[in-house]
Amino acid sequence: MSRLAELERHLEHTIPPEGGPDSQALFRRMTERALSLLAVGGNGRVLDLACGMGQDTLALVRQRTPRRPAAGAESISQPVSALTVGLEPSERMIRWGQNQGRRELGDGFAQTAPPPRVAWVRGFGEELPFRGECFEAVLCKGAIDHFASPRATLAEMTRLLRPGGRAVLAIANYDSLSCRLGRMLDRWRGWRRPGYNPAPFPYYEPPPDHLTRFGYGDILRLPRPNLRATRVEGISLLWGFPPWGAFLACLPRTLQRVALAVAFAAGRMIPAWADVIIVQAVKDG
């Protein structure tokens, strides 16, 4: 079976459930910080690597294109050189992104001149089908551990970036405090109840579609010599840990937000314990 066909068969593993308040807050903050650290302007080419169903690709388009002001206002000018590219190995996900893009860009950006330029490409991170030094920025959010060779993918990202170009990666940290506590909790349950078996795919271990297990040290070693890390941030704390989820569920919404804010602040102060690590890197000239 071809690599692409096998990926389509296991597509369900790549679509996370909605989850509880900690999951929703984690995914929302991870997206906000990744797009903020990418800091792309209106010009040039930007790549969303392993774009999935295209949510971040379209968010980048919105970020780079001013929306139409009040009804009846003049048209908005969009730089001709601006191009946002979503690359994804799954054809079904690409079609989803294309359909969503047609709906969003056809309505919300009807008054831009010219309309926003977005392209959808099918491919793998280890063999990116673009010429060298053609992108100002590359985003890879929650995906590099899905690739067969993260190192080859980093080499390709570096090849595509222009000198001074920026890459942002968001990666699950399986050395997080939550993962460590989850393993301890299951060992304690096994000691208390002989024969106890944890879930087939516990949250503290990578699911089947994650081909590499990253800890904090592994993430710090990812950038290449000419792709220099300029910022490392931790996002969230205690995501997935059952007692934490149960505690949040007992709180009213206002106190939930307070508890999550404290957890996010702690994750940012101690990134080695955080659930997700975001790395911002710049390609040296």
C-alpha positions, 0 to 999 in steps of 0.5 A: 500500500502506498504511503498516501493511501495508508495515510487516508485510511488512518485519517480519523487519528488526525482529527482531535475530539473537541475535549474539555475546557483545558483542550479548548483553551490549549488549542486556542492559545497554541494557535494564537501564539503560533500565528503571533510568533510567525509575525508575517506581513501582507507581502511574500509567500507563507507556507502552512506545512501539514495544514490539515483541514486548512484552519490555520492556512485560512487564519493566515490569509485573514491575518494578511488581508484587511477585511472589507470595512463598513458597507459601502466603503471603497475596495481594499488593496491586497499586495499582489505578491502575497501568497499563502500555501497550505501543504497536506498529504491527505487529499480529503483534508485538502478538499475540506480546506479548499471548500472552506476557503471558497466559502470564506474568501468568496464572501468575507473578502469579496471587496479585496483587489485582487482577492487573496491568493491561497494555494493547496498542495499535496505532499510530504514534509520530507520532500517539499515540492518548491524551489529553495528560498522562496518563502518568507515564513513557514508554520508547522503546528502540531505536525512535525511528530507525524513525519517519518523524518523530522530532521529531513523535514527541518532540512526542507523547511530551512531550504525553503526559507529566505535568509532572515525568514522565520519558522514556527513549530508547535510540538507536543511535549511528552515529558510534560508535568501532565504526562509524568503525573499520568504515568505515575497515576497509572502505575499507582492504580496498577499497584493498588489493583492487580490486573489493572490495564490503562487505556490502549492509547493513554494521553501521556503517550503518542497516538498511532499517527505520531511517529516520533515521541518528543520530549523537551530536550528533543525539541530544543535540539531540533533547530539546525545550525543555520536555523537558529532558535530565537524564542521557546515558549511553553503552552498550558499545564496539566492538559489531559491529567484526569484529576485536573479535568475533573477539577475544572469540570466542577468549577463555574465558567468564571473560575475555570478561566482563572484556573486555566490562566494560572496553568498557562502562566505556569507553563510559560514560566516553566516550559520544560513542564508545559504540554506544548512547546512553541519554537520560533526560529530564524534562518541565518543569511 
